[in-house]
C-alpha cells in the first residue's frame, strides 16, 4: 500500500511498514502546505495535527483509511470521509500519561511561579520574597472537565498531590471509570456552574465539537473564584481567548495553556498570542503528547491500525455506525460455498430491499461446514421474498429476527 505520513513520525514505524512491503512517504512542512498534491496515490493517510479537509480526501481516489495518530478527530472531515467510504480511526489513550504529566506541570508552574523565577535568575535577579509566596496544591480543589483516559490519568496524579477532585455527574460511565472515581473520592456535580464555583483549578480534557467550541467564555469564567487557575491541554478552540484575556485582567485568573485557538501549523516559526503579554499566563507549544513514551505508544497504535485495515475494519474506527441499523434483521444459515451470499443479496435487491449491515460467520468442524449471515435490512421482507431465499441453492434456513 501507499502510506503517506502527513506529519513527522517514528522512523521505526516506517521501517516496520516498509519491511512488510508498503511504500511510505513522510511529507515536509512545505509539502503539507499543498497537501492535495501529495496524497493522489495514497491508500492510507496518517496525520497528527494537520487538517484533512474535503478537498484533501477528494484528491486521493485510492484512499481507504485515515489514521489520526492521537485521540481527537476534529481536524478531519468525517462526513465527507463517510460519504466516500473512507475509514477514519484514531489511537485514543496512548498519549494520556504524557498529557496528564504536562497538565500537572502547568499547575505546579503557576502555583510556584516557576517560569518567572527562572527568568529572574537568568537575568541575575534574586527575589526570594516574591517567589516564596505560593499557596501549595494540597487542599485545593481541581475540577476536571472531560473524564476520559486523560482526565483519569490527571485525577490519579492530582490526588497524589493532595488535591480534591471534582467532575460532572454523567450517566452511562463505564464501570471501570466509575470505580476509579469512587476509589479516589471524586466529588460529582450536577451542573457546570456548581462545579466551577466549587473549585480553585479547572482543567479541560474535552474534544472540540459544536457543543464545546468556545465554551470557556465570559459566563463560564464569571463562575470561577477570583485568582482561580484555568488549564487547557486539549483543544484551543474550547476557549474564547478575548474573554479569557479580560478575565485575567479583571478577576486575576491564572492561565496555563498548551493549545491555542489559532496556532502555527509548522513546528517552528515566529508567532505571538495576546495572552502571552499578561503576567498571569504561562504556556507551552502544543507538546502535551510529545514524550518518547507517548510517541512510541502512538506509533505502535498506528502500526496496529494499518495492519487491521489490511484484514478488516480497524479498531477505534470513529465513522462506522456503532448501533444496529435497519428496520429488521434476518439470519441466513447456508453452506460455506462460493456464490451463496451473492444469490441472497441479488434476491434482496430485486425485492427493493437495501442491506445496511451484514456479518457472516463460519462454523468450525472436521468436514464441510455451514455459515450464518446476519443481515440488517432497510425494510422487512414479505413472505414471498423469504420463500425465494429459502429455495436458493445451498441456503439451509432463513429466520426473521424482527424490528430493531
RAZI-V395591 format. One line per field, one symbol per residue. phi: phi as a letter, one per 20 degrees, with the letter a starting at -180 (. if undefined). A space follows every 10 residues. Layout:
phi->???
This chain:
phi->.eddefdgbf fffffffffe needcdfeff fffcfgfdcf dfecddcddf fdegfffffc fefcbddefr efcfedffff gffemdfccc cfnfdfffff ffgfffffff felfffffff ffemddcfgf eeebfnegne ddeddoeeff gfffgfffff enfedcbefc fnfffffgff fffelfedcf cfgffffede cccebdfecf fegmfedgfg ffeffgnfdc dcddcfffde ffffgffffe clfdcccdcb fccfeffbaf accffffefe dcbcdldgee cgffgfffgf ffgfffffff drefflfecd gecfdnfbcc ddebffcfnf ffffffffff emdeedbbcc cdfeafdgcd ccddcedfbf fegfffffgf efgmeeacce eofe
